[in-house]
Each structure stands twice: as structure tokens, then as C-alpha cells.
Amino acid sequence: MYENNVNHSDYNSKDMYTVFLQDIVKKLSTYEWRAFEIIVASGVSEEKDAKEAVIQALIDNGEPCKSEDTAWRAIKALVKTGLYDAERIFTGYRNFNILKLTVLGTRIYRDRFRKEPPYQEHELLMKEHASIKVYLYSLTDFAKGQITYYYDMMSDEPVCYFKKKGK
């Protein structure tokens, strides 16, 4: 965990948040800070969508967009520093990570960008239905056309199948 890199002797003179903030500011590059700002502001939760949001926002603003790998590394750095937690989800069709803004990430976003972070996608999906996480993400797969339902004529029961990638 990131906190192992903190100089614990600083705790006597400063509060823990200040020490964490100073370490994070030193550790993150300008590109990673920009990625953090874009991801939080966009509210996306899926790691893939976060990468795409970063790249698109940089292109839209005429900023240099290094590569997809750089965007992935920036997201991994945000997780490593504790600004986000990554949670693995399996819907039955695919595996993916959702990014959850941590309490530390929320506080740093408020302090650094002087505004409240908007609700994140996973918060909106889970707000009232925390126990049906996989079901809700399966619905997003369905909406994206990755899952198709049809009725079996013999039993009049709905049947679900997954589209193969690329078809």
C-alpha cells in the first residue's frame, strides 16, 4: 500500500492528510493530475471508459495525448497512490475493473480543484441496489448490445446468450 512510502516522522509536526497530500503531489506527474481531474469530472467508473475519457478530453482541448498506454499507466498510478480503488467485476460475459473514488481522492479533488466531485457512475448504479452489482453491470452490457435475449418458442421462456466479440 502507498502509505508505506510515507515518512512517519512528519506525523509529529503535521496532520496525516497534509503528509499524504505532499507525498501524492510529489509522486504524480502533471499528466496523472490531468487524468485524475478528467476522470473525476466525467464520473465514469469503468477503467476502459476512464481511459477513453482521458484521451478524448485531451484531444478535445488540444492537449498532447501521448498514447493509450500512458492513459492506462496514469489510471494505475491513481489507484496505486490511493486516490481510487479498483474493484474487479465479472458479469458472466466479461471481466473489468470499476474505479471508486476514495475518501482521500474526494478530499484531494476538493482541495486541488476547488469543487465537489460529481456522482460517479458506480455510485449512481449502486445507490439503492448495492447487492445486485453484477446484475446492474449486466444490464449495461445488454444496453451496449453485448447480450441478446430471445424467447424459446417451445417453452415460452426468455433465453440469454452472449454475442461473441467482433460479430
MOFENZI-V150234 format. One record per backbone hydrogen bond with DSSP energy under -0.5 kcal/mol. NH is the residue of the N-H (numbers start at 1). CO is the residue of the C=O. If there is no record, write none. Layout:
NH&CO ; NH&CO
This chain:
4&1 ; 5&2 ; 6&3 ; 8&6 ; 10&7 ; 11&8 ; 12&9 ; 13&10 ; 14&10 ; 19&15 ; 20&16 ; 21&17 ; 22&18 ; 23&19 ; 24&20 ; 25&21 ; 26&22 ; 27&23 ; 28&24 ; 33&29 ; 34&30 ; 35&31 ; 36&32 ; 37&33 ; 38&34 ; 39&35 ; 40&36 ; 41&37 ; 42&38 ; 43&39 ; 44&39 ; 47&97 ; 50&46 ; 51&47 ; 52&48 ; 53&49 ; 54&50 ; 55&51 ; 56&52 ; 57&53 ; 58&54 ; 59&55 ; 60&56 ; 61&57 ; 62&59 ; 63&58 ; 66&64 ; 71&67 ; 72&68 ; 73&69 ; 74&70 ; 75&71 ; 76&72 ; 77&73 ; 78&74 ; 79&75 ; 80&76 ; 81&77 ; 82&79 ; 83&78 ; 84&78 ; 85&100 ; 87&85 ; 87&98 ; 89&96 ; 91&94 ; 96&89 ; 98&87 ; 99&45 ; 100&85 ; 101&99 ; 102&83 ; 106&102 ; 107&103 ; 108&104 ; 109&105 ; 110&106 ; 111&107 ; 112&108 ; 113&109 ; 114&110 ; 121&43 ; 123&120 ; 124&120 ; 125&121 ; 126&122 ; 127&123 ; 132&129 ; 133&130 ; 136&132 ; 137&133 ; 138&134 ; 139&135 ; 140&136 ; 141&137 ; 142&138 ; 143&139 ; 144&140 ; 145&142 ; 146&141 ; 147&141 ; 148&161 ; 150&159 ; 152&157 ; 153&151 ; 156&152 ; 157&152 ; 159&150 ; 161&148 ; 163&146 ; 167&164
